[in-house]
């Protein structure tokens, strides 16, 4: 997996289903942009013929993110500076 952020490199694919150079993107539950991003993804997935199961799961995850933000933590998206950069 090729992460957009170096601090996400520790997130791995134990089953080896994602090719080494395939770009991936992670959105954490605390990310204030997360729920709306997932809703936009669900709409685009629908336009591209995705299954209703995927769409429902994505929208459910958006609601779970909002719950997390109300109950645990939320923050503005950021890009931390890492050592050596």
N, CA, C and O atoms as CSV, one atom per row, in Angstrom:
chain,resi,resn,atom,element,x,y,z
A,1,UNK,N,N,0.829,-1.182,0.000
A,1,UNK,CA,C,0.000,0.000,0.000
A,1,UNK,C,C,0.870,1.240,0.000
A,1,UNK,O,O,1.912,1.302,0.653
A,2,UNK,N,N,0.419,2.202,-0.736
A,2,UNK,CA,C,1.148,3.465,-0.815
A,2,UNK,C,C,0.281,4.548,-0.162
A,2,UNK,O,O,-0.673,5.044,-0.760
A,3,UNK,N,N,0.637,4.902,1.076
A,3,UNK,CA,C,-0.130,5.887,1.832
A,3,UNK,C,C,0.243,7.300,1.407
A,3,UNK,O,O,1.371,7.558,0.985
A,4,UNK,N,N,-0.718,8.210,1.525
A,4,UNK,CA,C,-0.475,9.618,1.234
A,4,UNK,C,C,0.271,10.330,2.341
A,4,UNK,O,O,0.801,11.422,2.142
A,5,UNK,N,N,0.313,9.701,3.526
A,5,UNK,CA,C,1.027,10.267,4.669
A,5,UNK,C,C,1.993,9.228,5.204
A,5,UNK,O,O,1.614,8.075,5.410
A,6,UNK,N,N,3.218,9.616,5.428
A,6,UNK,CA,C,4.227,8.677,5.926
A,6,UNK,C,C,3.875,8.123,7.303
A,6,UNK,O,O,4.240,6.991,7.620
A,7,UNK,N,N,3.168,8.906,8.133
A,7,UNK,CA,C,2.821,8.400,9.452
A,7,UNK,C,C,1.739,7.310,9.388
A,7,UNK,O,O,1.426,6.695,10.407
A,8,UNK,N,N,1.175,7.072,8.221
A,8,UNK,CA,C,0.219,5.985,8.046
A,8,UNK,C,C,0.881,4.724,7.481
A,8,UNK,O,O,0.214,3.705,7.298
A,9,UNK,N,N,2.166,4.786,7.208
A,9,UNK,CA,C,2.865,3.623,6.650
A,9,UNK,C,C,2.796,2.400,7.560
A,9,UNK,O,O,2.926,1.271,7.085
A,10,UNK,N,N,2.595,2.606,8.849
A,10,UNK,CA,C,2.537,1.476,9.772
A,10,UNK,C,C,1.242,0.685,9.618
A,10,UNK,O,O,1.141,-0.436,10.117
A,11,UNK,N,N,0.252,1.253,8.935
A,11,UNK,CA,C,-1.009,0.546,8.695
A,11,UNK,C,C,-0.778,-0.412,7.536
A,11,UNK,O,O,-0.418,0.000,6.433
A,12,UNK,N,N,-0.986,-1.671,7.798
A,12,UNK,CA,C,-0.641,-2.707,6.836
A,12,UNK,C,C,-1.862,-3.476,6.361
A,12,UNK,O,O,-2.960,-3.320,6.895
A,13,UNK,N,N,-1.656,-4.298,5.364
A,13,UNK,CA,C,-2.674,-5.167,4.781
A,13,UNK,C,C,-2.223,-6.608,4.998
A,13,UNK,O,O,-1.585,-7.183,4.115
A,14,UNK,N,N,-2.537,-7.211,6.154
A,14,UNK,CA,C,-2.032,-8.552,6.462
A,14,UNK,C,C,-2.433,-9.618,5.445
A,14,UNK,O,O,-1.701,-10.589,5.252
A,15,UNK,N,N,-3.574,-9.452,4.799
A,15,UNK,CA,C,-4.014,-10.442,3.812
A,15,UNK,C,C,-3.327,-10.249,2.461
A,15,UNK,O,O,-3.431,-11.105,1.582
A,16,UNK,N,N,-2.627,-9.133,2.297
A,16,UNK,CA,C,-1.904,-8.884,1.055
A,16,UNK,C,C,-2.796,-8.649,-0.154
A,16,UNK,O,O,-2.411,-8.981,-1.276
A,17,UNK,N,N,-3.974,-8.087,0.053
A,17,UNK,CA,C,-4.913,-7.867,-1.045
A,17,UNK,C,C,-4.688,-6.556,-1.791
A,17,UNK,O,O,-5.170,-6.377,-2.910
A,18,UNK,N,N,-3.947,-5.639,-1.160
A,18,UNK,CA,C,-3.688,-4.341,-1.795
A,18,UNK,C,C,-2.260,-4.352,-2.334
A,18,UNK,O,O,-1.310,-4.532,-1.572
A,19,UNK,N,N,-2.105,-4.159,-3.643
A,19,UNK,CA,C,-0.748,-4.149,-4.209
A,19,UNK,C,C,0.143,-3.102,-3.554
A,19,UNK,O,O,-0.333,-2.064,-3.093
A,20,UNK,N,N,1.421,-3.382,-3.518
A,20,UNK,CA,C,2.400,-2.538,-2.828
A,20,UNK,C,C,2.363,-1.082,-3.272
A,20,UNK,O,O,2.507,-0.191,-2.434
A,21,UNK,N,N,2.177,-0.810,-4.556
A,21,UNK,CA,C,2.220,0.562,-5.067
A,21,UNK,C,C,0.842,1.190,-5.266
A,21,UNK,O,O,0.736,2.282,-5.824
A,22,UNK,N,N,-0.225,0.504,-4.810
A,22,UNK,CA,C,-1.558,1.075,-4.984
A,22,UNK,C,C,-1.794,2.165,-3.947
A,22,UNK,O,O,-1.635,1.920,-2.751
A,23,UNK,N,N,-2.174,3.373,-4.386
A,23,UNK,CA,C,-2.447,4.445,-3.439
A,23,UNK,C,C,-3.687,4.135,-2.594
A,23,UNK,O,O,-4.687,3.640,-3.113
A,24,UNK,N,N,-3.618,4.427,-1.302
A,24,UNK,CA,C,-4.754,4.282,-0.392
A,24,UNK,C,C,-4.881,5.575,0.409
A,24,UNK,O,O,-3.947,6.374,0.475
A,25,UNK,N,N,-6.046,5.767,1.014
A,25,UNK,CA,C,-6.303,6.985,1.776
A,25,UNK,C,C,-7.070,6.599,3.030
A,25,UNK,O,O,-8.066,5.881,2.945
A,26,UNK,N,N,-6.629,7.057,4.179
A,26,UNK,CA,C,-7.250,6.746,5.454
A,26,UNK,C,C,-7.910,7.999,6.022
A,26,UNK,O,O,-7.306,9.071,6.057
A,27,UNK,N,N,-9.155,7.848,6.466
A,27,UNK,CA,C,-9.861,8.942,7.133
A,27,UNK,C,C,-10.222,8.464,8.527
A,27,UNK,O,O,-10.953,7.486,8.678
A,28,UNK,N,N,-9.719,9.139,9.538
A,28,UNK,CA,C,-9.989,8.754,10.922
A,28,UNK,C,C,-11.341,9.282,11.386
A,28,UNK,O,O,-11.862,10.260,10.851
A,29,UNK,N,N,-11.894,8.613,12.391
A,29,UNK,CA,C,-13.188,8.992,12.934
A,29,UNK,C,C,-13.220,10.391,13.518
A,29,UNK,O,O,-14.275,11.026,13.514
A,30,UNK,N,N,-12.105,10.890,14.017
A,30,UNK,CA,C,-12.062,12.223,14.623
A,30,UNK,C,C,-12.000,13.341,13.587
A,30,UNK,O,O,-12.171,14.509,13.935
A,31,UNK,N,N,-11.762,13.012,12.347
A,31,UNK,CA,C,-11.576,14.004,11.283
A,31,UNK,C,C,-12.898,14.700,10.975
A,31,UNK,O,O,-13.839,14.062,10.503
A,32,UNK,N,N,-12.975,15.999,11.237
A,32,UNK,CA,C,-14.209,16.748,11.010
A,32,UNK,C,C,-14.682,16.684,9.559
A,32,UNK,O,O,-15.877,16.823,9.299
A,33,UNK,N,N,-13.789,16.483,8.630
A,33,UNK,CA,C,-14.169,16.368,7.217
A,33,UNK,C,C,-14.635,14.957,6.857
A,33,UNK,O,O,-15.158,14.742,5.763
A,34,UNK,N,N,-14.454,14.005,7.756
A,34,UNK,CA,C,-14.726,12.610,7.459
A,34,UNK,C,C,-16.154,12.262,7.080
A,34,UNK,O,O,-16.368,11.685,6.014
A,35,UNK,N,N,-17.156,12.592,7.920
A,35,UNK,CA,C,-18.514,12.172,7.595
A,35,UNK,C,C,-19.012,12.675,6.238
A,35,UNK,O,O,-19.591,11.909,5.468
A,36,UNK,N,N,-18.790,13.951,5.944
A,36,UNK,CA,C,-19.245,14.473,4.650
A,36,UNK,C,C,-18.449,13.876,3.495
A,36,UNK,O,O,-18.983,13.674,2.404
A,37,UNK,N,N,-17.178,13.596,3.736
A,37,UNK,CA,C,-16.368,12.950,2.700
A,37,UNK,C,C,-16.931,11.572,2.377
A,37,UNK,O,O,-17.017,11.190,1.210
A,38,UNK,N,N,-17.315,10.827,3.409
A,38,UNK,CA,C,-17.894,9.509,3.176
A,38,UNK,C,C,-19.238,9.602,2.471
A,38,UNK,O,O,-19.547,8.766,1.622
A,39,UNK,N,N,-20.030,10.592,2.806
A,39,UNK,CA,C,-21.309,10.759,2.110
A,39,UNK,C,C,-21.093,11.078,0.631
A,39,UNK,O,O,-21.801,10.557,-0.230
A,40,UNK,N,N,-20.131,11.920,0.345
A,40,UNK,CA,C,-19.817,12.224,-1.059
A,40,UNK,C,C,-19.324,10.972,-1.774
A,40,UNK,O,O,-19.678,10.734,-2.929
A,41,UNK,N,N,-18.512,10.175,-1.094
A,41,UNK,CA,C,-18.031,8.925,-1.668
A,41,UNK,C,C,-19.204,8.002,-1.976
A,41,UNK,O,O,-19.252,7.395,-3.046
A,42,UNK,N,N,-20.149,7.892,-1.044
A,42,UNK,CA,C,-21.309,7.020,-1.248
A,42,UNK,C,C,-22.102,7.459,-2.478
A,42,UNK,O,O,-22.542,6.619,-3.263
A,43,UNK,N,N,-22.287,8.759,-2.649
A,43,UNK,CA,C,-23.023,9.265,-3.819
A,43,UNK,C,C,-22.283,8.925,-5.110
A,43,UNK,O,O,-22.889,8.481,-6.085
A,44,UNK,N,N,-20.973,9.136,-5.107
A,44,UNK,CA,C,-20.171,8.839,-6.310
A,44,UNK,C,C,-20.148,7.343,-6.586
A,44,UNK,O,O,-20.223,6.919,-7.739
A,45,UNK,N,N,-20.043,6.543,-5.527
A,45,UNK,CA,C,-20.075,5.087,-5.695
A,45,UNK,C,C,-21.403,4.658,-6.300
A,45,UNK,O,O,-21.434,3.803,-7.186
A,46,UNK,N,N,-22.490,5.240,-5.834
A,46,UNK,CA,C,-23.816,4.943,-6.389
A,46,UNK,C,C,-23.867,5.271,-7.873
A,46,UNK,O,O,-24.347,4.471,-8.675
A,47,UNK,N,N,-23.364,6.464,-8.242
A,47,UNK,CA,C,-23.344,6.861,-9.663
A,47,UNK,C,C,-22.512,5.902,-10.507
A,47,UNK,O,O,-22.752,5.751,-11.705
A,48,UNK,N,N,-21.541,5.260,-9.882
A,48,UNK,CA,C,-20.672,4.331,-10.615
A,48,UNK,C,C,-21.129,2.884,-10.516
A,48,UNK,O,O,-20.400,1.978,-10.920
A,49,UNK,N,N,-22.324,2.655,-9.986
A,49,UNK,CA,C,-22.893,1.320,-9.984
A,49,UNK,C,C,-22.541,0.443,-8.798
A,49,UNK,O,O,-22.705,-0.775,-8.874
A,50,UNK,N,N,-22.060,1.022,-7.701
A,50,UNK,CA,C,-21.719,0.226,-6.515
A,50,UNK,C,C,-22.977,-0.410,-5.931
A,50,UNK,O,O,-24.092,0.073,-6.130
A,51,UNK,N,N,-22.767,-1.493,-5.213
A,51,UNK,CA,C,-23.891,-2.192,-4.589
A,51,UNK,C,C,-24.487,-1.351,-3.468
A,51,UNK,O,O,-23.811,-0.515,-2.868
A,52,UNK,N,N,-25.757,-1.589,-3.202
A,52,UNK,CA,C,-26.419,-0.903,-2.107
A,52,UNK,C,C,-25.784,-1.275,-0.772
A,52,UNK,O,O,-25.779,-0.470,0.159
A,53,UNK,N,N,-25.250,-2.491,-0.674
A,53,UNK,CA,C,-24.563,-2.910,0.555
A,53,UNK,C,C,-23.377,-1.995,0.849
A,53,UNK,O,O,-23.184,-1.572,1.989
A,54,UNK,N,N,-22.584,-1.690,-0.178
A,54,UNK,CA,C,-21.431,-0.805,0.015
A,54,UNK,C,C,-21.886,0.596,0.388
A,54,UNK,O,O,-21.318,1.221,1.283
A,55,UNK,N,N,-22.899,1.083,-0.290
A,55,UNK,CA,C,-23.399,2.432,-0.022
A,55,UNK,C,C,-23.929,2.530,1.404
A,55,UNK,O,O,-23.619,3.482,2.120
A,56,UNK,N,N,-24.726,1.548,1.816
A,56,UNK,CA,C,-25.272,1.549,3.175
A,56,UNK,C,C,-24.161,1.470,4.218
A,56,UNK,O,O,-24.217,2.166,5.232
A,57,UNK,N,N,-23.161,0.636,3.982
A,57,UNK,CA,C,-22.044,0.494,4.917
A,57,UNK,C,C,-21.263,1.800,5.028
A,57,UNK,O,O,-20.828,2.171,6.118
A,58,UNK,N,N,-21.086,2.492,3.919
A,58,UNK,CA,C,-20.361,3.765,3.916
A,58,UNK,C,C,-21.133,4.827,4.691
A,58,UNK,O,O,-20.547,5.569,5.479
A,59,UNK,N,N,-22.442,4.904,4.473
A,59,UNK,CA,C,-23.257,5.885,5.190
A,59,UNK,C,C,-23.340,5.559,6.677
A,59,UNK,O,O,-23.379,6.462,7.513
A,60,UNK,N,N,-23.366,4.280,7.004
A,60,UNK,CA,C,-23.359,3.863,8.414
A,60,UNK,C,C,-22.052,4.299,9.078
A,60,UNK,O,O,-22.054,4.754,10.223
A,61,UNK,N,N,-20.948,4.161,8.363
A,61,UNK,CA,C,-19.643,4.569,8.895
A,61,UNK,C,C,-19.604,6.088,9.108
A,61,UNK,O,O,-19.012,6.566,10.077
A,62,UNK,N,N,-20.230,6.838,8.210
A,62,UNK,CA,C,-20.298,8.300,8.387
A,62,UNK,C,C,-21.041,8.642,9.670
A,62,UNK,O,O,-20.617,9.527,10.413
A,63,UNK,N,N,-22.149,7.949,9.938
A,63,UNK,CA,C,-22.892,8.189,11.184
A,63,UNK,C,C,-22.065,7.789,12.400
A,63,UNK,O,O,-22.108,8.463,13.429
A,64,UNK,N,N,-21.313,6.698,12.288
A,64,UNK,CA,C,-20.445,6.276,13.399
A,64,UNK,C,C,-19.358,7.316,13.666
A,64,UNK,O,O,-19.005,7.567,14.818
A,65,UNK,N,N,-18.832,7.916,12.606
A,65,UNK,CA,C,-17.834,8.977,12.780
A,65,UNK,C,C,-18.439,10.160,13.535
A,65,UNK,O,O,-17.810,10.715,14.437
A,66,UNK,N,N,-19.659,10.539,13.163
A,66,UNK,CA,C,-20.302,11.665,13.847
A,66,UNK,C,C,-20.528,11.341,15.326
A,66,UNK,O,O,-20.344,12.200,16.189
A,67,UNK,N,N,-20.916,10.129,15.608
A,67,UNK,CA,C,-21.104,9.708,16.998
A,67,UNK,C,C,-19.777,9.781,17.756
A,67,UNK,O,O,-19.724,10.288,18.877
A,68,UNK,N,N,-18.715,9.276,17.144
A,68,UNK,CA,C,-17.379,9.324,17.748
A,68,UNK,C,C,-16.997,10.772,18.056
A,68,UNK,O,O,-16.482,11.073,19.133
A,69,UNK,N,N,-17.253,11.654,17.106
A,69,UNK,CA,C,-16.891,13.055,17.292
A,69,UNK,C,C,-17.677,13.700,18.425
A,69,UNK,O,O,-17.136,14.537,19.148
A,70,UNK,N,N,-18.930,13.331,18.592
A,70,UNK,CA,C,-19.735,13.871,19.694
A,70,UNK,C,C,-19.268,13.334,21.045
A,70,UNK,O,O,-19.241,14.062,22.037
A,71,UNK,N,N,-18.903,12.055,21.073
A,71,UNK,CA,C,-18.653,11.373,22.343
A,71,UNK,C,C,-17.172,11.261,22.740
A,71,UNK,O,O,-16.860,11.155,23.926
A,72,UNK,N,N,-16.267,11.283,21.764
A,72,UNK,CA,C,-14.864,11.005,22.085
A,72,UNK,C,C,-13.944,12.157,21.697
A,72,UNK,O,O,-13.402,12.837,22.567
A,73,UNK,N,N,-13.767,12.376,20.421
A,73,UNK,CA,C,-12.818,13.401,19.975
A,73,UNK,C,C,-13.106,13.820,18.547
A,73,UNK,O,O,-13.594,13.039,17.730
A,74,UNK,N,N,-12.792,15.069,18.271
A,74,UNK,CA,C,-12.891,15.576,16.901
A,74,UNK,C,C,-11.810,16.618,16.714
A,74,UNK,O,O,-11.388,17.279,17.663
A,75,UNK,N,N,-11.369,16.753,15.476
A,75,UNK,CA,C,-10.344,17.760,15.205
A,75,UNK,C,C,-10.308,18.107,13.731
A,75,UNK,O,O,-10.769,17.356,12.872
A,76,UNK,N,N,-9.748,19.262,13.478
A,76,UNK,CA,C,-9.550,19.715,12.112
A,76,UNK,C,C,-8.480,18.846,11.456
A,76,UNK,O,O,-7.478,18.521,12.092
A,77,UNK,N,N,-8.680,18.462,10.183
A,77,UNK,CA,C,-7.645,17.671,9.507
A,77,UNK,C,C,-6.315,18.415,9.516
A,77,UNK,O,O,-6.268,19.641,9.412
A,78,UNK,N,N,-5.240,17.646,9.643
A,78,UNK,CA,C,-3.912,18.245,9.631
A,78,UNK,C,C,-2.931,17.314,8.955
A,78,UNK,O,O,-3.258,16.179,8.610
A,79,UNK,N,N,-1.734,17.811,8.773
A,79,UNK,CA,C,-0.646,17.041,8.191
A,79,UNK,C,C,0.566,17.258,9.065
A,79,UNK,O,O,1.271,18.256,8.914
A,80,UNK,N,N,0.822,16.320,9.994
A,80,UNK,CA,C,1.944,16.523,10.900
A,80,UNK,C,C,3.288,16.481,10.181
A,80,UNK,O,O,3.474,15.763,9.199
A,81,UNK,N,N,4.202,17.267,10.701
A,81,UNK,CA,C,5.573,17.222,10.171
A,81,UNK,C,C,6.279,16.081,10.866
A,81,UNK,O,O,6.218,15.948,12.088
A,82,UNK,N,N,6.944,15.267,10.086
A,82,UNK,CA,C,7.673,14.131,10.629
A,82,UNK,C,C,9.167,14.427,10.670
A,82,UNK,O,O,9.669,15.254,9.908
A,83,UNK,N,N,9.861,13.752,11.557
A,83,UNK,CA,C,11.322,13.916,11.618
A,83,UNK,C,C,11.938,13.619,10.260
A,83,UNK,O,O,11.542,12.671,9.581
A,84,UNK,N,N,12.895,14.424,9.874
A,84,UNK,CA,C,13.605,14.197,8.627
A,84,UNK,C,C,12.944,14.834,7.417
A,84,UNK,O,O,13.448,14.709,6.301
A,85,UNK,N,N,11.829,15.511,7.622
A,85,UNK,CA,C,11.172,16.177,6.478
A,85,UNK,C,C,11.496,17.642,6.469
A,85,UNK,O,O,11.038,18.370,5.588
